[in-house]
Amino acid sequence: MKRVLFLLVVAFVAMSASAQITWNTKGGIGLAHCWGDAEGLSGHFVGKIGAGIEKPLTSNWSLMPSLEVAWKGAEEKFSDKGFEYKSTLDLQVPVVAAYRVNINDDWNCALKAGPYLAYAISGKIKGGYEGESFDEDFFSSNDEGPSGRRFDAGLDFGVDFEYHRFVFGVEYELGFISIQKKFEDIGSIRNAAFYATVGFKF
């Protein structure tokens, strides 16, 4: 999957050479959580930043690939004495199709949906219990193998409201691959995250 992600980045750069594209940047904050066999895990606040391009296909349809850095993960509270915190920093490439609707002379609305591929650059497990604390690499290897899986893939849904060159949006990402590797035989834990974003089109 690393090769697929690399090819997507190359395609993103090649497409950006087209004269019919526009650039955009965005950043946002949101709430990440996990789903699947994730009982006891709760969400935590995260953020994302990224840059992308828009390639018009018709008067209403566009293709919008982007390159993003996003924080994800979840929190699990054991008791009042301690907690465990799982957090990953992902490099991801969403490729969404957008359908744009004109609201009035100043505002447009774009409905977006498409797949994404992601690779976790780093990941941490932090916590403490009865006076002891730990801070470990989520992807470190031991006798049982690495705890976490770096690759992720899923779907990205969103709505953008465009005011001239400014873009205000909401996005939801739903991962389909379990990020837990060591204990996958007893269940799978998948990423999910909601973001509110602000961007600018060049």
C-alpha positions as CSV (number, residue, x, y, z in Angstrom):
1,M,0.0,0.0,0.0
2,K,3.0,2.3,0.5
3,R,3.7,2.0,-3.3
4,V,0.0,2.9,-4.0
5,L,0.2,6.0,-1.8
6,F,3.5,7.0,-3.5
7,L,1.8,6.7,-6.9
8,L,-1.1,8.8,-5.8
9,V,1.3,11.5,-4.6
10,V,3.0,11.4,-8.0
11,A,-0.3,11.6,-9.8
12,F,-1.3,14.6,-7.6
13,V,1.9,16.4,-8.6
14,A,1.5,15.6,-12.3
15,M,-2.2,16.8,-12.3
16,S,-1.1,20.0,-10.7
17,A,0.8,20.9,-13.8
18,S,-2.5,21.2,-15.8
19,A,-3.5,24.8,-16.7
20,Q,-7.1,24.0,-15.8
21,I,-6.7,23.5,-12.1
22,T,-7.0,25.7,-9.0
23,W,-5.1,25.3,-5.8
24,N,-6.5,25.3,-2.3
25,T,-5.2,25.1,1.3
26,K,-7.2,24.3,4.5
27,G,-6.9,23.6,8.1
28,G,-9.3,22.5,10.8
29,I,-10.1,21.0,14.1
30,G,-12.4,18.2,15.1
31,L,-13.1,15.0,17.1
32,A,-11.4,11.7,16.4
33,H,-12.8,8.4,17.6
34,C,-12.6,4.7,16.8
35,W,-15.3,2.2,15.7
36,G,-15.6,-1.5,15.4
37,D,-14.6,-3.5,18.6
38,A,-13.9,-0.2,20.3
39,E,-15.9,-0.5,23.5
40,G,-14.6,1.8,26.2
41,L,-12.8,4.1,23.7
42,S,-13.9,7.7,23.6
43,G,-13.1,10.6,21.2
44,H,-10.5,13.3,21.6
45,F,-9.9,16.7,19.9
46,V,-7.6,16.6,16.9
47,G,-6.7,18.8,13.8
48,K,-5.6,18.6,10.2
49,I,-3.9,20.7,7.6
50,G,-3.5,20.2,3.9
51,A,-3.3,21.4,0.3
52,G,-5.1,20.3,-2.7
53,I,-6.1,21.0,-6.3
54,E,-9.4,21.1,-8.1
55,K,-9.8,19.7,-11.7
56,P,-13.1,20.7,-13.3
57,L,-14.8,17.8,-15.2
58,T,-18.1,19.5,-16.1
59,S,-19.8,22.8,-15.2
60,N,-20.9,21.2,-11.9
61,W,-18.5,18.3,-11.3
62,S,-14.9,18.4,-10.2
63,L,-12.2,16.1,-9.0
64,M,-10.4,17.2,-5.8
65,P,-7.3,15.3,-4.7
66,S,-5.4,16.6,-1.8
67,L,-2.4,15.9,0.4
68,E,-3.1,16.2,4.2
69,V,-1.6,15.7,7.6
70,A,-4.3,14.6,10.1
71,W,-4.3,13.6,13.7
72,K,-6.4,10.6,14.7
73,G,-6.8,8.1,17.5
74,A,-8.9,7.6,20.7
75,E,-8.8,7.6,24.4
76,E,-9.6,4.8,26.9
77,K,-10.2,5.6,30.6
78,F,-9.4,2.7,32.9
79,S,-10.4,4.4,36.2
80,D,-10.0,7.7,38.0
81,K,-6.3,6.8,38.6
82,G,-5.2,6.6,35.0
83,F,-5.9,6.5,31.3
84,E,-4.6,5.3,28.0
85,Y,-4.3,7.6,25.0
86,K,-3.7,6.4,21.5
87,S,-2.8,9.0,18.9
88,T,-1.5,8.8,15.4
89,L,-0.3,11.4,12.9
90,D,-1.3,10.4,9.4
91,L,-0.1,11.5,6.0
92,Q,-3.2,10.9,3.8
93,V,-4.4,11.4,0.2
94,P,-8.1,11.8,-0.2
95,V,-9.5,11.8,-3.8
96,V,-13.0,13.1,-3.7
97,A,-15.5,14.0,-6.4
98,A,-17.4,17.3,-5.8
99,Y,-20.8,18.5,-7.1
100,R,-21.1,22.3,-6.9
101,V,-24.4,24.1,-6.5
102,N,-24.7,27.9,-6.9
103,I,-26.6,29.4,-4.0
104,N,-26.4,33.1,-5.0
105,D,-23.9,35.5,-6.4
106,D,-21.6,35.2,-3.4
107,W,-22.1,31.6,-2.1
108,N,-21.6,28.1,-3.6
109,C,-22.2,24.8,-2.0
110,A,-20.0,21.7,-2.9
111,L,-21.0,18.1,-1.9
112,K,-17.9,15.9,-1.7
113,A,-17.3,12.1,-1.4
114,G,-14.5,9.7,-2.3
115,P,-11.8,7.3,-1.0
116,Y,-8.7,8.1,0.9
117,L,-5.4,6.3,1.6
118,A,-3.3,7.0,4.7
119,Y,0.1,6.2,6.2
120,A,0.8,6.8,9.9
121,I,4.0,8.8,10.3
122,S,4.0,8.4,14.0
123,G,1.8,7.0,16.8
124,K,1.8,7.1,20.6
125,I,0.3,5.2,23.5
126,K,0.4,7.3,26.7
127,G,-1.0,6.6,30.1
128,G,-0.6,6.1,33.8
129,Y,-1.8,3.9,36.6
130,E,-1.1,3.8,40.3
131,G,1.8,6.2,40.1
132,E,3.4,4.6,37.0
133,S,3.3,6.2,33.6
134,F,4.3,5.1,30.1
135,D,4.8,6.7,26.7
136,E,5.4,4.2,23.9
137,D,5.6,4.0,20.2
138,F,2.3,2.5,18.9
139,F,4.2,0.9,16.0
140,S,7.2,-0.5,17.9
141,S,7.9,-4.2,17.6
142,N,8.3,-6.7,20.4
143,D,8.1,-10.5,20.7
144,E,4.5,-10.4,19.6
145,G,5.1,-8.0,16.7
146,P,4.1,-4.4,16.3
147,S,1.1,-3.1,18.2
148,G,-0.3,-0.9,15.4
149,R,-0.8,-1.0,11.6
150,R,0.5,2.1,9.8
151,F,-1.8,1.8,6.7
152,D,-5.3,3.0,6.6
153,A,-8.0,3.4,3.9
154,G,-11.6,4.5,3.9
155,L,-14.1,7.0,2.7
156,D,-14.2,10.8,3.0
157,F,-17.5,12.7,3.0
158,G,-17.9,16.5,3.2
159,V,-19.8,19.7,2.5
160,D,-18.1,23.0,1.6
161,F,-19.6,26.4,1.6
162,E,-17.6,28.8,-0.6
163,Y,-17.7,32.5,-0.2
164,H,-15.6,33.9,-3.1
165,R,-12.2,32.4,-2.4
166,F,-12.9,31.4,1.2
167,V,-14.1,27.9,1.9
168,F,-15.9,26.7,5.1
169,G,-16.5,23.0,5.4
170,V,-17.3,19.9,7.5
171,E,-15.8,16.5,6.7
172,Y,-16.2,13.0,8.1
173,E,-13.6,10.2,7.5
174,L,-14.5,6.6,8.1
175,G,-11.6,4.1,8.0
176,F,-12.1,0.4,6.9
177,I,-8.8,-1.1,8.1
178,S,-8.0,-2.1,11.7
179,I,-5.3,0.1,13.1
180,Q,-4.7,-2.6,15.8
181,K,-2.3,-5.4,14.8
182,K,-1.1,-7.2,17.9
183,F,-4.6,-8.2,19.2
184,E,-6.5,-8.3,15.9
185,D,-7.6,-11.9,16.6
186,I,-9.9,-10.6,19.4
187,G,-11.3,-7.7,17.4
188,S,-10.6,-4.7,15.1
189,I,-10.4,-1.0,15.8
190,R,-10.9,1.4,12.9
191,N,-10.3,5.1,12.7
192,A,-13.0,7.7,12.2
193,A,-12.9,11.5,12.6
194,F,-15.0,14.6,12.1
195,Y,-13.4,17.9,11.1
196,A,-14.6,21.5,10.7
197,T,-12.3,23.3,8.2
198,V,-11.5,26.7,6.9
199,G,-9.7,27.1,3.5
200,F,-8.6,29.4,0.8
201,K,-8.7,29.0,-3.0
202,F,-5.9,30.4,-5.2
